[in-house]
Amino acid sequence: MNTPSPAATGEIYRVDWLPGTDTLHGTCHCGREHTAQDPVEMWEWMLAHPQGHEPRGAGR
């Protein structure tokens, strides 16, 4: 069975390192953003979608 890639389903995750710091800035496919110094924390937050965050504009 072939499973579509995250890019094919529109699920693009982006993690940028903020130069001069130990901080990572992540953007989930839903548009929510998060910063962390621990890469494991960053990926756990992203991959826990939708637990831990909701898409922008959802119920707000």
Biopython code that builds the backbone (N, CA, C, O; Angstrom):
import numpy as np
from Bio.PDB.StructureBuilder import StructureBuilder

atoms = [
    (1, "MET", "N", (0.842, -1.180, 0.000)),
    (1, "MET", "CA", (0.000, 0.000, 0.000)),
    (1, "MET", "C", (0.883, 1.238, 0.000)),
    (1, "MET", "O", (1.821, 1.341, 0.791)),
    (2, "ASN", "N", (0.585, 2.159, -0.875)),
    (2, "ASN", "CA", (1.331, 3.413, -0.934)),
    (2, "ASN", "C", (0.621, 4.463, -0.108)),
    (2, "ASN", "O", (-0.574, 4.702, -0.277)),
    (3, "THR", "N", (1.358, 5.079, 0.778)),
    (3, "THR", "CA", (0.832, 6.158, 1.601)),
    (3, "THR", "C", (1.340, 7.471, 1.034)),
    (3, "THR", "O", (2.541, 7.613, 0.806)),
    (4, "PRO", "N", (0.450, 8.445, 0.798)),
    (4, "PRO", "CA", (0.910, 9.728, 0.265)),
    (4, "PRO", "C", (1.911, 10.395, 1.207)),
    (4, "PRO", "O", (1.788, 10.307, 2.429)),
    (5, "SER", "N", (2.879, 11.046, 0.633)),
    (5, "SER", "CA", (3.865, 11.770, 1.442)),
    (5, "SER", "C", (3.198, 12.978, 2.089)),
    (5, "SER", "O", (2.173, 13.458, 1.605)),
    (6, "PRO", "N", (3.786, 13.476, 3.198)),
    (6, "PRO", "CA", (3.222, 14.682, 3.817)),
    (6, "PRO", "C", (3.111, 15.846, 2.834)),
    (6, "PRO", "O", (2.154, 16.617, 2.896)),
    (7, "ALA", "N", (4.076, 15.978, 1.935)),
    (7, "ALA", "CA", (4.029, 17.077, 0.969)),
    (7, "ALA", "C", (2.839, 16.917, 0.028)),
    (7, "ALA", "O", (2.223, 17.908, -0.365)),
    (8, "ALA", "N", (2.512, 15.677, -0.337)),
    (8, "ALA", "CA", (1.391, 15.428, -1.244)),
    (8, "ALA", "C", (0.056, 15.744, -0.587)),
    (8, "ALA", "O", (-0.908, 16.081, -1.275)),
    (9, "THR", "N", (-0.012, 15.641, 0.724)),
    (9, "THR", "CA", (-1.267, 15.913, 1.436)),
    (9, "THR", "C", (-1.317, 17.337, 1.977)),
    (9, "THR", "O", (-2.287, 17.710, 2.637)),
    (10, "GLY", "N", (-0.287, 18.137, 1.709)),
    (10, "GLY", "CA", (-0.264, 19.512, 2.180)),
    (10, "GLY", "C", (0.280, 19.674, 3.586)),
    (10, "GLY", "O", (0.226, 20.767, 4.148)),
    (11, "GLU", "N", (0.805, 18.597, 4.164)),
    (11, "GLU", "CA", (1.335, 18.668, 5.520)),
    (11, "GLU", "C", (2.831, 18.984, 5.476)),
    (11, "GLU", "O", (3.674, 18.086, 5.493)),
    (12, "ILE", "N", (3.130, 20.252, 5.419)),
    (12, "ILE", "CA", (4.516, 20.699, 5.369)),
    (12, "ILE", "C", (4.897, 21.233, 6.746)),
    (12, "ILE", "O", (4.233, 22.114, 7.291)),
    (13, "TYR", "N", (5.961, 20.692, 7.288)),
    (13, "TYR", "CA", (6.489, 21.136, 8.578)),
    (13, "TYR", "C", (7.806, 21.841, 8.306)),
    (13, "TYR", "O", (8.598, 21.395, 7.476)),
    (14, "ARG", "N", (8.038, 22.940, 9.007)),
    (14, "ARG", "CA", (9.276, 23.688, 8.790)),
    (14, "ARG", "C", (9.893, 23.994, 10.142)),
    (14, "ARG", "O", (9.212, 24.451, 11.060)),
    (15, "VAL", "N", (11.193, 23.737, 10.256)),
    (15, "VAL", "CA", (11.939, 24.082, 11.465)),
    (15, "VAL", "C", (13.144, 24.903, 11.033)),
    (15, "VAL", "O", (13.944, 24.464, 10.207)),
    (16, "ASP", "N", (13.263, 26.085, 11.594)),
    (16, "ASP", "CA", (14.395, 26.969, 11.323)),
    (16, "ASP", "C", (15.187, 27.161, 12.595)),
    (16, "ASP", "O", (14.619, 27.265, 13.682)),
    (17, "TRP", "N", (16.470, 27.207, 12.460)),
    (17, "TRP", "CA", (17.363, 27.538, 13.574)),
    (17, "TRP", "C", (17.556, 29.035, 13.540)),
    (17, "TRP", "O", (17.839, 29.604, 12.486)),
    (18, "LEU", "N", (17.406, 29.680, 14.689)),
    (18, "LEU", "CA", (17.602, 31.126, 14.772)),
    (18, "LEU", "C", (19.078, 31.387, 15.037)),
    (18, "LEU", "O", (19.553, 31.149, 16.147)),
    (19, "PRO", "N", (19.816, 31.873, 14.037)),
    (19, "PRO", "CA", (21.260, 32.069, 14.168)),
    (19, "PRO", "C", (21.631, 32.875, 15.410)),
    (19, "PRO", "O", (20.954, 33.834, 15.781)),
    (20, "GLY", "N", (22.717, 32.461, 16.033)),
    (20, "GLY", "CA", (23.214, 33.148, 17.218)),
    (20, "GLY", "C", (22.520, 32.717, 18.502)),
    (20, "GLY", "O", (22.806, 33.247, 19.575)),
    (21, "THR", "N", (21.604, 31.750, 18.392)),
    (21, "THR", "CA", (20.880, 31.265, 19.563)),
    (21, "THR", "C", (20.853, 29.738, 19.534)),
    (21, "THR", "O", (21.326, 29.115, 18.583)),
    (22, "ASP", "N", (20.299, 29.152, 20.577)),
    (22, "ASP", "CA", (20.036, 27.715, 20.607)),
    (22, "ASP", "C", (18.555, 27.456, 20.366)),
    (22, "ASP", "O", (18.036, 26.406, 20.746)),
    (23, "THR", "N", (17.876, 28.407, 19.738)),
    (23, "THR", "CA", (16.431, 28.349, 19.584)),
    (23, "THR", "C", (16.039, 27.849, 18.197)),
    (23, "THR", "O", (16.608, 28.247, 17.181)),
    (24, "LEU", "N", (15.047, 26.961, 18.193)),
    (24, "LEU", "CA", (14.441, 26.482, 16.962)),
    (24, "LEU", "C", (13.063, 27.099, 16.839)),
    (24, "LEU", "O", (12.341, 27.234, 17.826)),
    (25, "HIS", "N", (12.705, 27.470, 15.627)),
    (25, "HIS", "CA", (11.386, 28.045, 15.366)),
    (25, "HIS", "C", (10.686, 27.113, 14.388)),
    (25, "HIS", "O", (11.149, 26.921, 13.263)),
    (26, "GLY", "N", (9.560, 26.529, 14.821)),
    (26, "GLY", "CA", (8.843, 25.592, 13.975)),
    (26, "GLY", "C", (7.520, 26.146, 13.517)),
    (26, "GLY", "O", (6.848, 26.882, 14.240)),
    (27, "THR", "N", (7.154, 25.782, 12.301)),
    (27, "THR", "CA", (5.853, 26.135, 11.750)),
    (27, "THR", "C", (5.182, 24.849, 11.293)),
    (27, "THR", "O", (5.720, 24.120, 10.459)),
    (28, "CYS", "N", (4.013, 24.579, 11.838)),
    (28, "CYS", "CA", (3.244, 23.386, 11.501)),
    (28, "CYS", "C", (2.501, 23.604, 10.189)),
    (28, "CYS", "O", (2.351, 24.740, 9.740)),
    (29, "HIS", "N", (2.040, 22.528, 9.579)),
    (29, "HIS", "CA", (1.267, 22.628, 8.344)),
    (29, "HIS", "C", (-0.025, 23.411, 8.540)),
    (29, "HIS", "O", (-0.590, 23.922, 7.573)),
    (30, "CYS", "N", (-0.499, 23.513, 9.783)),
    (30, "CYS", "CA", (-1.733, 24.262, 10.046)),
    (30, "CYS", "C", (-1.470, 25.760, 10.208)),
    (30, "CYS", "O", (-2.407, 26.555, 10.282)),
    (31, "GLY", "N", (-0.200, 26.138, 10.262)),
    (31, "GLY", "CA", (0.142, 27.553, 10.391)),
    (31, "GLY", "C", (0.540, 27.978, 11.791)),
    (31, "GLY", "O", (1.056, 29.081, 11.975)),
    (32, "ARG", "N", (0.311, 27.119, 12.792)),
    (32, "ARG", "CA", (0.707, 27.471, 14.156)),
    (32, "ARG", "C", (2.219, 27.453, 14.262)),
    (32, "ARG", "O", (2.892, 26.727, 13.531)),
    (33, "GLU", "N", (2.751, 28.253, 15.174)),
    (33, "GLU", "CA", (4.191, 28.372, 15.362)),
    (33, "GLU", "C", (4.569, 28.038, 16.793)),
    (33, "GLU", "O", (3.762, 28.174, 17.713)),
    (34, "HIS", "N", (5.809, 27.597, 16.968)),
    (34, "HIS", "CA", (6.300, 27.186, 18.281)),
    (34, "HIS", "C", (7.812, 27.380, 18.299)),
    (34, "HIS", "O", (8.482, 27.188, 17.284)),
    (35, "THR", "N", (8.340, 27.758, 19.446)),
    (35, "THR", "CA", (9.793, 27.840, 19.599)),
    (35, "THR", "C", (10.220, 26.923, 20.725)),
    (35, "THR", "O", (9.495, 26.728, 21.701)),
    (36, "ALA", "N", (11.413, 26.363, 20.574)),
    (36, "ALA", "CA", (11.963, 25.462, 21.591)),
    (36, "ALA", "C", (13.471, 25.377, 21.395)),
    (36, "ALA", "O", (13.986, 25.647, 20.310)),
    (37, "GLN", "N", (14.162, 25.003, 22.450)),
    (37, "GLN", "CA", (15.598, 24.776, 22.345)),
    (37, "GLN", "C", (15.904, 23.304, 22.146)),
    (37, "GLN", "O", (17.003, 22.954, 21.715)),
    (38, "ASP", "N", (14.959, 22.446, 22.451)),
    (38, "ASP", "CA", (15.155, 21.004, 22.335)),
    (38, "ASP", "C", (14.507, 20.505, 21.045)),
    (38, "ASP", "O", (13.295, 20.643, 20.877)),
    (39, "PRO", "N", (15.292, 19.925, 20.126)),
    (39, "PRO", "CA", (14.710, 19.445, 18.869)),
    (39, "PRO", "C", (13.647, 18.359, 19.077)),
    (39, "PRO", "O", (12.682, 18.288, 18.317)),
    (40, "VAL", "N", (13.818, 17.521, 20.091)),
    (40, "VAL", "CA", (12.824, 16.479, 20.355)),
    (40, "VAL", "C", (11.500, 17.114, 20.762)),
    (40, "VAL", "O", (10.440, 16.691, 20.300)),
    (41, "GLU", "N", (11.556, 18.123, 21.620)),
    (41, "GLU", "CA", (10.336, 18.829, 22.021)),
    (41, "GLU", "C", (9.645, 19.439, 20.803)),
    (41, "GLU", "O", (8.421, 19.388, 20.682)),
    (42, "MET", "N", (10.444, 20.017, 19.902)),
    (42, "MET", "CA", (9.879, 20.647, 18.713)),
    (42, "MET", "C", (9.122, 19.627, 17.865)),
    (42, "MET", "O", (7.976, 19.866, 17.484)),
    (43, "TRP", "N", (9.751, 18.504, 17.570)),
    (43, "TRP", "CA", (9.105, 17.495, 16.713)),
    (43, "TRP", "C", (7.928, 16.846, 17.410)),
    (43, "TRP", "O", (6.933, 16.537, 16.755)),
    (44, "GLU", "N", (8.003, 16.629, 18.715)),
    (44, "GLU", "CA", (6.858, 16.072, 19.435)),
    (44, "GLU", "C", (5.662, 17.013, 19.339)),
    (44, "GLU", "O", (4.529, 16.567, 19.155)),
    (45, "TRP", "N", (5.915, 18.318, 19.463)),
    (45, "TRP", "CA", (4.836, 19.299, 19.355)),
    (45, "TRP", "C", (4.217, 19.252, 17.957)),
    (45, "TRP", "O", (2.995, 19.233, 17.816)),
    (46, "MET", "N", (5.053, 19.232, 16.940)),
    (46, "MET", "CA", (4.540, 19.225, 15.571)),
    (46, "MET", "C", (3.767, 17.948, 15.245)),
    (46, "MET", "O", (2.672, 18.006, 14.685)),
    (47, "LEU", "N", (4.329, 16.820, 15.589)),
    (47, "LEU", "CA", (3.726, 15.550, 15.214)),
    (47, "LEU", "C", (2.534, 15.175, 16.079)),
    (47, "LEU", "O", (1.821, 14.224, 15.760)),
    (48, "ALA", "N", (2.303, 15.905, 17.172)),
    (48, "ALA", "CA", (1.148, 15.653, 18.030)),
    (48, "ALA", "C", (-0.119, 16.299, 17.478)),
    (48, "ALA", "O", (-1.173, 16.228, 18.109)),
    (49, "HIS", "N", (-0.029, 16.917, 16.327)),
    (49, "HIS", "CA", (-1.165, 17.627, 15.732)),
    (49, "HIS", "C", (-2.375, 16.724, 15.635)),
    (49, "HIS", "O", (-2.239, 15.614, 15.123)),
    (50, "PRO", "N", (-3.540, 17.120, 16.089)),
    (50, "PRO", "CA", (-3.855, 18.459, 16.549)),
    (50, "PRO", "C", (-3.739, 18.651, 18.063)),
    (50, "PRO", "O", (-4.039, 19.738, 18.556)),
    (51, "GLN", "N", (-3.311, 17.621, 18.821)),
    (51, "GLN", "CA", (-3.146, 17.831, 20.256)),
    (51, "GLN", "C", (-2.019, 18.834, 20.482)),
    (51, "GLN", "O", (-0.965, 18.747, 19.852)),
    (52, "GLY", "N", (-2.245, 19.771, 21.368)),
    (52, "GLY", "CA", (-1.218, 20.751, 21.674)),
    (52, "GLY", "C", (-1.379, 22.048, 20.917)),
    (52, "GLY", "O", (-0.834, 23.076, 21.318)),
    (53, "HIS", "N", (-2.126, 22.009, 19.822)),
    (53, "HIS", "CA", (-2.395, 23.238, 19.087)),
    (53, "HIS", "C", (-3.528, 22.996, 18.098)),
    (53, "HIS", "O", (-3.799, 21.864, 17.696)),
    (54, "GLU", "N", (-4.170, 24.074, 17.726)),
    (54, "GLU", "CA", (-5.270, 24.008, 16.780)),
    (54, "GLU", "C", (-4.938, 24.912, 15.598)),
    (54, "GLU", "O", (-4.170, 25.863, 15.742)),
    (55, "PRO", "N", (-5.507, 24.625, 14.436)),
    (55, "PRO", "CA", (-5.272, 25.512, 13.284)),
    (55, "PRO", "C", (-5.689, 26.942, 13.604)),
    (55, "PRO", "O", (-6.583, 27.168, 14.419)),
    (56, "ARG", "N", (-5.046, 27.888, 12.969)),
    (56, "ARG", "CA", (-5.381, 29.295, 13.164)),
    (56, "ARG", "C", (-6.845, 29.517, 12.857)),
    (56, "ARG", "O", (-7.369, 29.000, 11.870)),
    (57, "GLY", "N", (-7.503, 30.287, 13.703)),
    (57, "GLY", "CA", (-8.903, 30.648, 13.487)),
    (57, "GLY", "C", (-9.887, 29.598, 13.963)),
    (57, "GLY", "O", (-11.095, 29.830, 13.900)),
    (58, "ALA", "N", (-9.424, 28.462, 14.432)),
    (58, "ALA", "CA", (-10.347, 27.414, 14.873)),
    (58, "ALA", "C", (-10.893, 27.759, 16.266)),
    (58, "ALA", "O", (-10.172, 27.684, 17.261)),
    (59, "GLY", "N", (-12.135, 28.124, 16.320)),
    (59, "GLY", "CA", (-12.776, 28.404, 17.596)),
    (59, "GLY", "C", (-12.270, 29.632, 18.309)),
    (59, "GLY", "O", (-12.467, 29.782, 19.515)),
    (60, "ARG", "N", (-11.624, 30.507, 17.580)),
    (60, "ARG", "CA", (-11.094, 31.718, 18.241)),
    (60, "ARG", "C", (-11.490, 32.948, 17.498)),
    (60, "ARG", "O", (-11.137, 34.055, 17.904)),
]
sb = StructureBuilder()
sb.init_structure("model")
sb.init_model(0)
sb.init_chain("A")
sb.init_seg("    ")
for serial, (resi, resn, name, xyz) in enumerate(atoms, 1):
    if name == "N":
        sb.init_residue(resn, " ", resi, " ")
    sb.init_atom(name, np.array(xyz, "f"), 0.0, 1.0, " ", f" {name:<3s}", serial, name[0])
structure = sb.get_structure()
